[in-house]
Amino acid sequence: MQKINLKNLGSGIFFLIFSIFIYLHSFKIVVTVHDAMGPRFFPQLISICLGILSIILIISSFNKKSEKEKKETKNLSSMVGTFLILVCYALLIDKIGFIILTTIYLFLQILLLLPKDLLKVKKYIFITAVVSIIVPLSLYFLFYKVFGIFLPMGILG
């Protein structure tokens, strides 16, 4: 008999309702220019992605067996670490800038979520560093060149 993971089920339902709320409220955003990617585009895109991930979480909550205590402790420490890193990110983004701070954030976040046995392999640390540099640079140029959105430059600007 399979057990239902109630934490994942509850989180999935909460975020599904939240994504529907965001999507419906995005229609209240006033559109002044009629183009394909107006001010409603990004909130609607995020809410659709959140909704899809929520549905996946709800479905997976029925397939998971109960977790062991050791894994729950790891999850709790990862959650607290992620929260602390995100708070620091939010407080420092304007001062340090998107590219530098996002590079540091991604590197720390990936290291935090990597299994401990992979932290000992230099190849994974190198891949983490490369990804942590390429992703923020790519995102910055995508937002700047394609969308015309300026991200915080911080100490670089």
Secondary structure, DSSP 8 states (H G I E B T S, - for coil): -----HHHHHHHHHHHHHHHHHHHHHTTS---S-STT-TTHHHHHHHHHHHHHHHHHHHHHTT-----HHHHHHHHHHHHHHHHHHHHHHHHHHHH-HHHHHHHHHHHHHHHHS-HHHHT-HHHHHHHHHHHHHHHHHHHHIIIIII------GGG-
